[in-house]
């Protein structure tokens, strides 16, 4: 009698655990899950603006380079 009760209890436990695992994997047997859409890529970062200080440095470097270029030029 004890073996029979133990066997029935163990079988019921296995059946309940199998149903529980199946229910966790799928929401329902009668509904289909909608495929998830891929996430869109992140927006592109805006370009770096050229502020006044950077433009001034570029202009000063160009002027200095032009001055040195003129100084190296030898008259023929």
Phi and psi restraints in degrees (value plus and minus 20) as a CYANA .aco file:
   2 UNK   PHI     -86.5   -46.5
   2 UNK   PSI     -60.4   -20.4
   3 UNK   PHI     -84.9   -44.9
   3 UNK   PSI     -59.8   -19.8
   4 UNK   PHI     -85.2   -45.2
   4 UNK   PSI     -63.1   -23.1
   5 UNK   PHI     -85.5   -45.5
   5 UNK   PSI     -61.3   -21.3
   6 UNK   PHI     -85.0   -45.0
   6 UNK   PSI     -61.0   -21.0
   7 UNK   PHI     -85.8   -45.8
   7 UNK   PSI     -61.8   -21.8
   8 UNK   PHI     -86.6   -46.6
   8 UNK   PSI     -62.5   -22.5
   9 UNK   PHI     -83.7   -43.7
   9 UNK   PSI     -63.7   -23.7
  10 UNK   PHI     -85.4   -45.4
  10 UNK   PSI     -61.3   -21.3
  11 UNK   PHI     -83.8   -43.8
  11 UNK   PSI     -61.2   -21.2
  12 UNK   PHI     -85.5   -45.5
  12 UNK   PSI     -59.2   -19.2
  13 UNK   PHI     -82.2   -42.2
  13 UNK   PSI     -66.0   -26.0
  14 UNK   PHI     -83.6   -43.6
  14 UNK   PSI     -60.2   -20.2
  15 UNK   PHI     -83.8   -43.8
  15 UNK   PSI     -64.3   -24.3
  16 UNK   PHI     -86.0   -46.0
  16 UNK   PSI     -60.4   -20.4
  17 UNK   PHI     -88.8   -48.8
  17 UNK   PSI     -55.7   -15.7
  18 UNK   PHI     -86.5   -46.5
  18 UNK   PSI     -61.0   -21.0
  19 UNK   PHI     -87.5   -47.5
  19 UNK   PSI     -57.3   -17.3
  20 UNK   PHI     -85.4   -45.4
  20 UNK   PSI     -63.6   -23.6
  21 UNK   PHI     -85.2   -45.2
  21 UNK   PSI     -61.3   -21.3
  22 UNK   PHI     -85.1   -45.1
  22 UNK   PSI     -59.2   -19.2
  23 UNK   PHI     -88.8   -48.8
  23 UNK   PSI     -50.7   -10.7
  24 UNK   PHI     -94.3   -54.3
  24 UNK   PSI     -51.7   -11.7
  25 UNK   PHI     -93.6   -53.6
  25 UNK   PSI     -57.2   -17.2
  26 UNK   PHI    -148.8  -108.8
  26 UNK   PSI     119.3   159.3
  27 UNK   PHI     -86.0   -46.0
  27 UNK   PSI     -61.5   -21.5
  28 UNK   PHI    -175.5  -135.5
  28 UNK   PSI     136.4   176.4
  29 UNK   PHI    -100.4   -60.4
  29 UNK   PSI     -40.0     0.0
  30 UNK   PHI    -123.0   -83.0
  30 UNK   PSI     -28.7    11.3
  31 UNK   PHI    -135.7   -95.7
  31 UNK   PSI     125.9   165.9
  32 UNK   PHI    -115.8   -75.8
  32 UNK   PSI     120.9   160.9
  33 UNK   PHI    -100.4   -60.4
  33 UNK   PSI     117.3   157.3
  34 UNK   PHI     -96.4   -56.4
  34 UNK   PSI     115.9   155.9
  35 UNK   PHI     -86.5   -46.5
  35 UNK   PSI     119.0   159.0
  36 UNK   PHI     -96.4   -56.4
  36 UNK   PSI     120.9   160.9
  37 UNK   PHI     -99.3   -59.3
  37 UNK   PSI     126.0   166.0
  38 UNK   PHI     -88.1   -48.1
  38 UNK   PSI     127.8   167.8
  39 UNK   PHI     -92.7   -52.7
  39 UNK   PSI     120.5   160.5
  40 UNK   PHI     -90.1   -50.1
  40 UNK   PSI     133.8   173.8
  41 UNK   PHI     -87.4   -47.4
  41 UNK   PSI     134.4   174.4
  42 UNK   PHI     -86.2   -46.2
  42 UNK   PSI     131.9   171.9
  43 UNK   PHI     -85.8   -45.8
  43 UNK   PSI     130.1   170.1
  44 UNK   PHI     -89.5   -49.5
  44 UNK   PSI     126.4   166.4
  45 UNK   PHI     -94.9   -54.9
  45 UNK   PSI     123.2   163.2
  46 UNK   PHI     -86.7   -46.7
  46 UNK   PSI     133.0   173.0
  47 UNK   PHI     -86.2   -46.2
  47 UNK   PSI     139.4   179.4
  48 UNK   PHI    -100.9   -60.9
  48 UNK   PSI     102.9   142.9
  49 UNK   PHI     -95.4   -55.4
  49 UNK   PSI     129.2   169.2
  50 UNK   PHI    -110.1   -70.1
  50 UNK   PSI      92.9   132.9
  51 UNK   PHI    -107.6   -67.6
  51 UNK   PSI     156.7   196.7
  52 UNK   PHI     -81.5   -41.5
  52 UNK   PSI     -57.7   -17.7
  53 UNK   PHI     -85.5   -45.5
  53 UNK   PSI     -61.7   -21.7
  54 UNK   PHI     -88.7   -48.7
  54 UNK   PSI     -60.4   -20.4
  55 UNK   PHI     -83.9   -43.9
  55 UNK   PSI     -59.9   -19.9
  56 UNK   PHI     -82.0   -42.0
  56 UNK   PSI     -61.9   -21.9
  57 UNK   PHI     -84.7   -44.7
  57 UNK   PSI     -60.6   -20.6
  58 UNK   PHI     -84.4   -44.4
  58 UNK   PSI     -64.2   -24.2
  59 UNK   PHI     -84.5   -44.5
  59 UNK   PSI     -62.6   -22.6
  60 UNK   PHI     -84.9   -44.9
  60 UNK   PSI     -60.5   -20.5
  61 UNK   PHI     -85.0   -45.0
  61 UNK   PSI     -60.2   -20.2
  62 UNK   PHI     -84.5   -44.5
  62 UNK   PSI     -62.1   -22.1
  63 UNK   PHI     -84.9   -44.9
  63 UNK   PSI     -62.5   -22.5
  64 UNK   PHI     -85.1   -45.1
  64 UNK   PSI     -62.0   -22.0
  65 UNK   PHI     -83.2   -43.2
  65 UNK   PSI     -61.0   -21.0
  66 UNK   PHI     -84.9   -44.9
  66 UNK   PSI     -61.1   -21.1
  67 UNK   PHI     -83.1   -43.1
  67 UNK   PSI     -63.4   -23.4
  68 UNK   PHI     -89.0   -49.0
  68 UNK   PSI     -55.6   -15.6
  69 UNK   PHI     -84.0   -44.0
  69 UNK   PSI     -62.7   -22.7
  70 UNK   PHI     -86.1   -46.1
  70 UNK   PSI     -56.3   -16.3
  71 UNK   PHI     -88.7   -48.7
  71 UNK   PSI     -50.4   -10.4
  72 UNK   PHI    -101.5   -61.5
  72 UNK   PSI     -44.2    -4.2
  73 UNK   PHI     -84.9   -44.9
  73 UNK   PSI     102.1   142.1
  74 UNK   PHI    -114.7   -74.7
  74 UNK   PSI     116.9   156.9
  75 UNK   PHI     -92.9   -52.9
  75 UNK   PSI     121.6   161.6
